[in-house]
Amino acid sequence: MHTDTERCVRAVQSKDARFDGWFFTAVLTTRIYCRPSCPVVPPKVRNMTFYPSAAACQQAGFRACKRCRPDTSPGSPEWNARADSVARAMRLIRDGVVDREGVPGLASRLGYSARQIERQLLAELGAGPLALARAQRAQTARLLIETTTLPLAEVAFAAGFSSVRTFNETVREVFALAPGELRTRAARGPLAPATPGVIALRLPYRAPLNPSNLFGHLAATAVPGIEEWRDGAYRRTLTLPYGHGIVALTPQPDHIACRLSLTDPRDLTQAISRCRWLLDLDADPVAVDSQLRTDPLLAPLVDAGPGRRVPRTVDGAEFAVRAVLGQQVSTAAACTHAARLVNAHGVPVEDPEGGLTHLFPAPQALAGLDPESLALPRTRRTTLTTLVAALADGTLRLGTDTDWERARAELSALPGFGPWTVEVIAMRALGDPDAFLPTDLGIRRAAERLGLPATPAALTARAADWRPWRAYAVQYLWTVDDHPINHLPA
């Protein structure tokens, strides 16, 4: 979008928050870059130039605006709606892969050379993987500086910097303030009471956001021990690269309140990334709803509750296991089966609030389980053990960097994986916005009540007009049934 100057200028002059994260405005006279919705008086058009990423702005010598804080804007929805190498690279960089494995690790995950990835990112984003990772480190550092009491030297390494000197230089360059000055500036405002070991932050999103199906779905399908709904917040445990964590997510009118307890602060970047992915916070609901409203049968559902997101997962392998456990049984039965696995094979954790007890078992921990110990039909035992074996040995990978069509083919080749299981994994674990479930019981009931075609083939043909947002159409169709997944718990 940054190449469409006229459209960008209109967005800046109208302070349109819908375009935050789509592009960034750099002001040639002040050498500052802003988000489109910056509250200051817009600069003259001749002094504006536009970039596709904060990293490109920083690489061009611009520093972040202190008013609108463009580094905290929602991420571009493009990276969640595409499955090409650039989109997959951006999702991996957001997960901190470059900090942990370097550019060669990023390239190897994507199956390209480091030079090819560098060239592709430069062409589309104006910055290479190192610059993009550096911009993210700066954002994480700012968050830790302003919201925690960690010593600044610890903040440097927790944010992914290799040295305190690099940390100091980057923060000064990006924010035009030293780390200590950033902390002093943040302390001038009213501070919420701090809880030792807890990082409290806001997760921004593009309005509108309808929390009912999002948190309703997560709460209704919560597995005891790893998830719960408590005091208006969805809480769950997280398995992270350097340790584990517990997160509490609470919907607010203009943001999601996030409280993170981490055993290692170096996991902050990935924890935030997983929470945003789980809640689909980088989606563009205006684009989605506008497309779905063109169908006269869907339009009333969209108008009744716009801004529905696709509830995803924090771990693709975990969701695949849970999807198999949920085949042809009720939601309650699926949760019971999953809870038994958690209690038998999950890693115990301590929760200060007492509701969470385990991490979901990794595929390697499940690889040696005795099929006879599973209270499942024999065919489903085979399905589960085959899936776990493929996940444990790396034959099957289900992550943010996974190619959607390749994963579908690999899943379909496993015994017991029909279209429903494959598509629900594509929708919630892989994040494909066009995944569709024409054989789902709730979708079939909705189709019958709305006057849509009843057979899966006919419904799929009708749903062609909803592309590329059929996963969001599924969320609206599910609202036809009065199911707990559609309502925030009391």
Secondary structure, DSSP 8 states (H G I E B T S, - for coil): -TT-HHHHHHHHHTT-GGGBTTBEEEETTTTEEE-TT-SS----GGGEEEESSHHHHHHTT-EE-TTT-GGGS---THHHH--SHHHHHHHHHHTTHHHHHHHHHHHHHHTS-HHHHHHHHHHHHSS-HHHHHHHHHHHHHHHHHHH----HHHHHHHTT-S-HHHHHHHHHHHHSS-HHHHHHHHHTS------TTEEEEEE---S--BHHHHHHHHHHT--TTTEEEETTEEEEEEEETTEEEEEEEEE-SSSEEEEEEESSGGGHHHHHHHHHHHHTTT--HHHHHHHHTTSTTTHHHHHHS--B-----S-HHHHHHHHHHTTTS-HHHHHHHHHHHHHHHSEE---TTSS--EE---HHHHTT--GGGS-S-HHHHHHHHHHHHHHHTTSS--STTS-HHHHHHHHHTSTT--HHHHHHHHHHTS--TT---TT-HHHHHHHHHHT---SHHHHHHHGGGGTT-HHHHHHHHHTTS--GGGS---
